[in-house]
């Protein structure tokens, strides 16, 4: 397959929502190199397996951080009548040219703001402890341990396949081959990849998002998924779903999306400009 730049966020950490952007001069949503069908370039395309019925976008009301925000957007929201409006809302006069149309936008009920790399870095650093504490409420081992694992993203970056959220990539010791990215090969049984996430609203408010996790299981666990088990932990520690477990059907989104990268053991890699070389 030919490698294409696609509007995807590294989907190596947890599959849905795993965890997903609008381009800007500072590239908050750069493409990532992976093998994927042409339709994957359009997050609004009905036939895009990374957009249809995306459980990542169907989130409950956001719990906004009490200490983290994006100052520039907060200031703009107080003076610009369009800044705080939801671009997905059909009555929003600031979104008349929305190419996704009413009901077709994968951002769902939550609008995603575009921020600069510097703003994303600051927000990610501010949210780090808050996210760690939120996921630690989960019974899932990876949710309690991910923050101690090597991180492969230099800073938070926006992911189209994770509900336009800003994410960071982590991998367990058994997943150390991930540092080779496209040359990683097939991950060993027990390798775990996790992706923390947070969302930024047009008014500058920041909210904790889901933790996306994918774990390599024994051969034969699930042929369609490449023997990966996908899990999604909500910001209150609740398990939204996992492959062949609770709410397994919702995790099919992860499987369908990652099949686009079956030549890379179903791994999707973060944009080169945000990769940490180990």
Sine and cosine of phi, psi and omega as CSV:
sin_phi,cos_phi,sin_psi,cos_psi,sin_omega,cos_omega
0.00,0.00,0.44,-0.90,0.06,-1.00
-1.00,0.05,0.69,-0.73,0.06,-1.00
-0.97,0.26,0.72,-0.70,0.01,-1.00
-0.78,-0.62,0.45,-0.89,0.11,-0.99
-0.99,0.13,0.83,-0.56,-0.10,-1.00
-0.80,-0.60,0.51,-0.86,0.03,-1.00
-0.98,0.21,0.97,0.24,0.00,-1.00
-0.70,-0.72,0.51,-0.86,0.07,-1.00
-0.98,-0.19,0.44,-0.90,-0.07,-1.00
-0.78,0.62,0.87,-0.49,-0.03,-1.00
-0.99,-0.15,0.46,0.89,-0.01,-1.00
-0.99,0.14,-0.22,0.98,0.01,-1.00
-0.93,-0.37,0.86,-0.51,0.02,-1.00
0.68,0.73,0.58,-0.82,-0.17,-0.99
-0.99,0.11,-0.62,0.79,-0.16,-0.99
-0.97,-0.26,0.19,-0.98,0.21,-0.98
0.96,0.26,0.00,0.00,0.00,0.00
0.00,0.00,1.00,0.01,-0.44,-0.90
-0.49,0.87,0.00,0.00,0.00,0.00
0.00,0.00,0.00,0.00,0.00,0.00
0.00,0.00,0.41,-0.91,-0.05,-1.00
-0.87,-0.50,0.75,-0.66,-0.07,-1.00
-0.95,0.30,0.46,-0.89,0.03,-1.00
-0.52,-0.85,0.21,-0.98,0.02,-1.00
-0.82,0.57,-0.45,0.89,-0.02,-1.00
-0.99,-0.11,0.19,0.98,0.10,-0.99
0.81,0.58,0.77,0.63,0.07,-1.00
-0.92,0.39,-0.36,0.93,0.04,-1.00
-0.77,-0.64,0.93,0.37,0.04,-1.00
-0.96,0.28,0.26,-0.97,0.05,-1.00
-0.99,0.16,0.19,-0.98,0.10,-1.00
-0.82,-0.57,0.49,-0.87,-0.01,-1.00
-1.00,0.09,0.84,-0.54,0.11,-0.99
-0.21,-0.98,0.21,-0.98,0.05,-1.00
-1.00,0.05,0.79,-0.61,-0.01,-1.00
-0.35,-0.94,0.47,-0.88,0.02,-1.00
-0.92,0.40,0.36,-0.93,-0.06,-1.00
-0.85,0.52,-0.58,0.82,-0.06,-1.00
-0.91,0.41,-0.27,0.96,0.01,-1.00
-0.93,0.36,-0.25,0.97,0.00,-1.00
-0.95,0.31,-0.35,0.94,-0.04,-1.00
-0.94,-0.34,0.97,-0.25,-0.03,-1.00
-0.92,0.39,-0.16,0.99,0.01,-1.00
-0.99,-0.13,-0.16,0.99,-0.07,-1.00
-0.90,0.43,0.75,-0.66,-0.04,-1.00
-0.89,0.46,-0.48,0.88,-0.05,-1.00
-1.00,-0.01,0.06,1.00,-0.03,-1.00
-0.98,0.20,0.91,-0.40,-0.02,-1.00
-0.90,0.43,-0.24,0.97,0.02,-1.00
-1.00,-0.04,0.04,1.00,-0.04,-1.00
-0.81,-0.59,-0.58,0.81,-0.08,-1.00
-0.91,0.42,0.73,-0.68,0.05,-1.00
0.75,0.66,0.69,0.72,-0.03,-1.00
-0.96,0.29,0.93,-0.36,-0.01,-1.00
-0.93,0.37,-0.26,0.97,0.01,-1.00
-0.92,0.40,-0.50,0.87,-0.08,-1.00
-1.00,0.01,-0.22,0.97,-0.04,-1.00
-1.00,-0.03,0.84,0.54,-0.05,-1.00
-1.00,-0.08,0.40,-0.92,0.03,-1.00
-0.97,0.26,0.04,-1.00,-0.01,-1.00
-0.80,0.60,0.70,-0.71,-0.08,-1.00
-0.95,0.31,0.59,-0.81,0.13,-0.99
-0.99,-0.16,0.98,-0.21,-0.11,-0.99
-0.95,0.30,0.60,-0.80,0.04,-1.00
-0.91,0.42,0.59,-0.80,0.02,-1.00
-1.00,-0.01,-0.16,0.99,-0.04,-1.00
-0.83,-0.56,-0.25,0.97,-0.07,-1.00
-0.90,-0.43,0.69,-0.73,0.09,-1.00
-0.37,-0.93,0.01,-1.00,0.07,-1.00
-0.94,-0.35,0.98,-0.18,-0.11,-0.99
-0.76,0.64,-0.67,0.74,-0.03,-1.00
-0.86,0.50,-0.70,0.71,-0.03,-1.00
-0.95,0.32,-0.57,0.82,0.04,-1.00
-0.88,0.48,-0.69,0.73,0.00,-1.00
-0.92,0.40,-0.70,0.72,-0.01,-1.00
-0.89,0.45,-0.61,0.79,-0.03,-1.00
-0.88,0.47,-0.44,0.90,-0.03,-1.00
-0.99,0.15,-0.30,0.95,-0.06,-1.00
-0.87,-0.48,-0.41,0.91,-0.04,-1.00
-0.97,-0.23,0.91,-0.41,-0.05,-1.00
-0.90,0.44,-0.30,0.95,-0.01,-1.00
-0.99,-0.12,-0.32,0.95,-0.14,-0.99
-0.87,0.49,-0.66,0.75,-0.08,-1.00
-1.00,0.00,-0.04,1.00,-0.04,-1.00
-0.97,0.23,0.53,-0.85,0.01,-1.00
-0.98,0.21,0.90,-0.44,-0.02,-1.00
-0.92,0.39,-0.17,0.98,0.03,-1.00
-1.00,-0.03,-0.24,0.97,-0.05,-1.00
-0.96,0.28,0.78,-0.63,-0.04,-1.00
-0.88,0.47,-0.39,0.92,-0.02,-1.00
-1.00,-0.05,0.08,1.00,-0.03,-1.00
-0.98,0.19,0.93,-0.36,-0.02,-1.00
-0.92,0.39,-0.23,0.97,0.00,-1.00
-1.00,0.06,-0.02,1.00,-0.06,-1.00
-0.79,-0.62,0.50,0.86,-0.03,-1.00
-0.88,0.47,-0.45,0.89,-0.03,-1.00
-0.99,-0.15,0.33,0.95,0.00,-1.00
-0.84,0.54,0.93,-0.37,-0.06,-1.00
-0.92,0.39,-0.29,0.96,-0.02,-1.00
-0.99,0.14,-0.45,0.89,0.02,-1.00
0.97,0.25,0.30,-0.95,-0.02,-1.00
-0.89,0.46,0.77,-0.64,0.07,-1.00
0.99,0.14,-0.18,0.98,-0.05,-1.00
-0.96,-0.28,-0.09,1.00,-0.08,-1.00
-0.98,0.18,0.85,-0.52,-0.02,-1.00
-0.90,0.44,-0.17,0.98,0.04,-1.00
-0.97,0.26,-0.16,0.99,0.12,-0.99
0.87,0.49,-0.73,-0.68,-0.09,-1.00
-1.00,0.10,-0.13,0.99,-0.05,-1.00
-0.91,-0.41,0.80,-0.60,0.01,-1.00
-0.99,0.17,0.56,-0.83,0.00,-1.00
-0.93,-0.38,0.72,-0.69,0.01,-1.00
-1.00,-0.08,0.49,-0.87,0.09,-1.00
-0.99,-0.13,0.82,-0.58,0.02,-1.00
-0.79,-0.61,0.25,-0.97,-0.03,-1.00
-0.98,0.22,0.24,-0.97,0.05,-1.00
-0.86,0.51,-0.65,0.76,-0.01,-1.00
-0.89,0.45,-0.65,0.76,0.01,-1.00
-0.93,0.37,-0.63,0.78,0.01,-1.00
-0.91,0.41,-0.63,0.77,0.02,-1.00
-0.90,0.44,-0.73,0.69,0.00,-1.00
-0.88,0.48,-0.69,0.72,-0.02,-1.00
-0.90,0.43,-0.66,0.75,0.00,-1.00
-0.89,0.45,-0.66,0.75,0.02,-1.00
-0.92,0.40,-0.62,0.79,-0.01,-1.00
-0.92,0.38,-0.60,0.80,-0.09,-1.00
-1.00,0.07,-0.16,0.99,-0.13,-0.99
-0.80,0.60,-0.80,0.59,-0.03,-1.00
-0.93,0.38,-0.60,0.80,-0.01,-1.00
-0.90,0.44,-0.68,0.73,0.02,-1.00
-0.92,0.39,-0.67,0.74,0.01,-1.00
-0.85,0.53,-0.71,0.70,-0.01,-1.00
-0.92,0.38,-0.60,0.80,-0.03,-1.00
-0.91,0.41,-0.76,0.66,-0.04,-1.00
-0.95,0.33,-0.45,0.89,-0.03,-1.00
-0.90,0.44,-0.26,0.97,0.03,-1.00
-0.96,0.29,-0.26,0.97,-0.03,-1.00
-0.98,0.21,0.43,-0.91,0.07,-1.00
-1.00,0.09,-0.15,0.99,-0.02,-1.00
-0.95,0.31,0.85,-0.53,-0.04,-1.00
-0.79,0.61,-0.68,0.73,-0.03,-1.00
-0.88,0.47,-0.52,0.85,-0.01,-1.00
-0.93,0.36,-0.45,0.89,0.01,-1.00
-1.00,0.03,-0.39,0.92,-0.16,-0.99
-0.94,-0.33,-0.30,0.95,-0.18,-0.98
-0.81,0.59,-0.60,0.80,-0.07,-1.00
-0.93,0.38,-0.25,0.97,0.02,-1.00
-1.00,-0.04,-0.12,0.99,-0.04,-1.00
-1.00,0.09,0.31,-0.95,0.10,-1.00
-0.85,0.52,0.64,-0.77,0.04,-1.00
-0.97,-0.23,0.66,-0.75,-0.07,-1.00
-0.94,-0.33,-0.03,1.00,0.06,-1.00
-0.95,-0.31,0.73,-0.69,-0.03,-1.00
-0.95,0.31,-0.39,0.92,0.02,-1.00
-0.27,-0.96,0.12,-0.99,0.05,-1.00
-0.93,0.38,0.63,-0.78,0.02,-1.00
-0.63,-0.78,0.38,-0.93,-0.11,-0.99
-1.00,0.07,0.67,-0.74,-0.04,-1.00
-0.85,-0.52,0.86,-0.52,0.00,-1.00
-0.92,0.38,-0.53,0.85,-0.04,-1.00
-1.00,0.07,0.02,1.00,0.01,-1.00
-0.84,-0.54,0.70,0.72,0.08,-1.00
0.93,0.36,0.47,0.89,-0.01,-1.00
0.91,0.42,0.31,0.95,0.01,-1.00
-0.98,0.19,0.24,-0.97,0.08,-1.00
-0.99,-0.13,0.75,-0.66,-0.15,-0.99
-0.77,-0.63,0.26,-0.97,0.13,-0.99
-0.67,-0.74,0.56,-0.83,-0.10,-1.00
-0.96,-0.27,0.72,-0.70,0.04,-1.00
-0.75,-0.66,0.43,-0.90,0.04,-1.00
-0.59,-0.81,0.61,-0.79,0.02,-1.00
-0.95,0.31,0.12,-0.99,-0.01,-1.00
-0.85,0.53,-0.62,0.79,0.00,-1.00
-0.95,0.32,-0.20,0.98,0.00,-1.00
-0.98,-0.22,0.30,0.95,-0.09,-1.00
-0.87,0.49,-0.39,0.92,0.03,-1.00
-0.91,0.42,-0.26,0.97,0.02,-1.00
-0.86,0.52,-0.44,0.90,-0.02,-1.00
-0.90,0.45,-0.24,0.97,0.04,-1.00
-1.00,0.02,-0.09,1.00,0.04,-1.00
0.78,0.62,-0.87,-0.50,-0.09,-1.00
-0.86,0.52,-0.29,0.96,0.01,-1.00
-0.98,-0.18,0.24,0.97,-0.09,-1.00
-0.91,0.41,-0.51,0.86,-0.03,-1.00
0.97,0.25,-0.38,-0.92,-0.02,-1.00
-1.00,0.04,0.80,-0.60,-0.03,-1.00
-0.95,0.31,0.55,-0.84,0.01,-1.00
-0.97,0.23,0.37,-0.93,0.07,-1.00
-0.84,0.54,0.72,-0.69,0.00,-1.00
0.99,-0.14,-0.17,0.99,0.05,-1.00
-0.92,0.38,0.68,-0.73,-0.01,-1.00
-0.76,-0.64,0.72,-0.69,0.06,-1.00
-0.87,-0.50,0.66,-0.75,-0.04,-1.00
-0.70,-0.71,0.52,-0.85,-0.01,-1.00
-0.71,-0.70,0.91,-0.42,0.07,-1.00
-0.99,0.12,0.37,-0.93,-0.04,-1.00
-0.48,-0.88,0.41,-0.91,0.14,-0.99
-0.52,-0.86,0.41,-0.91,-0.02,-1.00
-0.93,-0.38,0.45,-0.89,0.05,-1.00
-0.83,-0.56,0.87,-0.49,0.00,-1.00
-0.99,0.11,0.37,-0.93,0.00,-1.00
-0.84,0.55,-0.39,0.92,0.00,-1.00
-1.00,-0.02,0.13,0.99,0.07,-1.00
1.00,-0.05,-0.12,0.99,0.00,-1.00
-0.95,0.30,0.61,-0.79,-0.01,-1.00
-0.91,-0.41,0.68,-0.74,-0.01,-1.00
-0.75,-0.66,0.60,-0.80,0.07,-1.00
-0.91,0.42,0.67,-0.75,0.03,-1.00
-0.93,-0.37,-0.12,-0.99,-0.02,-1.00
-0.95,0.33,0.30,-0.95,0.18,-0.98
-0.98,-0.21,0.81,-0.59,0.00,-1.00
-0.98,-0.21,0.77,-0.63,-0.07,-1.00
-0.74,-0.67,0.63,-0.78,0.14,-0.99
-0.71,-0.71,0.77,-0.64,-0.06,-1.00
-0.85,-0.53,0.75,-0.66,0.01,-1.00
-0.98,0.20,0.87,-0.49,-0.03,-1.00
-0.99,-0.16,0.05,-1.00,0.01,-1.00
-0.91,0.42,0.45,-0.89,0.01,-1.00
-0.82,0.57,0.73,-0.69,0.00,-1.00
0.99,-0.10,-0.11,0.99,0.00,-1.00
-0.86,0.51,-0.76,0.65,-0.02,-1.00
-0.31,-0.95,0.99,-0.10,-0.10,-0.99
-0.84,0.55,-0.68,0.74,-0.06,-1.00
-0.88,0.47,-0.54,0.84,-0.04,-1.00
-1.00,-0.03,0.05,1.00,-0.08,-1.00
0.95,0.32,0.43,0.90,-0.02,-1.00
0.92,0.39,0.41,0.91,0.11,-0.99
-1.00,-0.08,0.67,-0.74,0.14,-0.99
-0.97,-0.23,0.85,-0.53,0.00,-1.00
-0.99,-0.15,0.67,-0.74,0.04,-1.00
-0.70,-0.71,0.43,-0.90,0.01,-1.00
-0.68,-0.74,0.87,-0.49,-0.01,-1.00
-0.95,-0.31,0.80,-0.61,-0.02,-1.00
-0.98,0.21,0.19,-0.98,-0.08,-1.00
-0.93,0.36,-0.15,0.99,0.08,-1.00
-0.98,-0.19,0.13,0.99,0.01,-1.00
1.00,0.00,-0.11,0.99,-0.02,-1.00
-0.96,0.30,0.62,-0.78,0.05,-1.00
-0.99,0.12,0.92,-0.40,0.00,-1.00
-0.95,0.31,-0.64,0.77,0.01,-1.00
0.04,-1.00,0.28,-0.96,0.08,-1.00
-0.45,-0.89,0.51,-0.86,-0.01,-1.00
-0.85,0.53,0.78,-0.62,0.00,-1.00
0.88,0.47,0.42,0.91,0.03,-1.00
-0.64,-0.77,-0.59,-0.81,0.00,-1.00
-0.84,0.53,0.75,-0.67,0.07,-1.00
0.77,0.64,0.66,0.75,-0.07,-1.00
-0.84,0.54,-0.57,0.82,-0.03,-1.00
-0.85,0.52,-0.57,0.82,-0.01,-1.00
-0.93,0.36,-0.40,0.92,-0.01,-1.00
-0.99,0.16,-0.13,0.99,0.03,-1.00
-0.88,0.48,-0.49,0.87,0.06,-1.00
-0.83,0.56,-0.70,0.72,-0.02,-1.00
-0.90,0.44,-0.70,0.71,-0.01,-1.00
-0.87,0.49,-0.73,0.68,-0.03,-1.00
-0.88,0.47,-0.68,0.74,-0.04,-1.00
-0.93,0.37,-0.70,0.71,-0.05,-1.00
-0.95,0.30,-0.29,0.96,0.06,-1.00
-0.91,0.42,-0.34,0.94,0.07,-1.00
-0.89,0.46,-0.36,0.93,-0.02,-1.00
-0.90,-0.43,0.57,0.82,-0.04,-1.00
-0.87,0.49,-0.46,0.89,0.04,-1.00
-0.93,0.36,-0.24,0.97,0.01,-1.00
-0.90,-0.44,0.61,0.79,-0.02,-1.00
0.84,0.54,0.58,0.81,0.04,-1.00
0.91,0.42,0.36,0.93,0.02,-1.00
-0.99,-0.13,0.65,-0.76,0.12,-0.99
-0.89,-0.46,0.69,-0.72,-0.16,-0.99
-0.94,-0.33,0.54,-0.84,-0.04,-1.00
-0.92,0.39,0.33,-0.94,0.00,-1.00
-0.82,0.57,0.62,-0.79,-0.07,-1.00
-0.83,0.56,-0.60,0.80,-0.07,-1.00
-0.93,0.37,-0.23,0.97,0.00,-1.00
-0.93,-0.36,0.12,0.99,-0.05,-1.00
-0.99,0.16,0.68,-0.73,0.15,-0.99
-0.99,-0.13,0.80,-0.60,0.01,-1.00
-1.00,0.02,0.79,-0.61,-0.01,-1.00
-0.84,-0.55,0.00,0.00,0.00,0.00
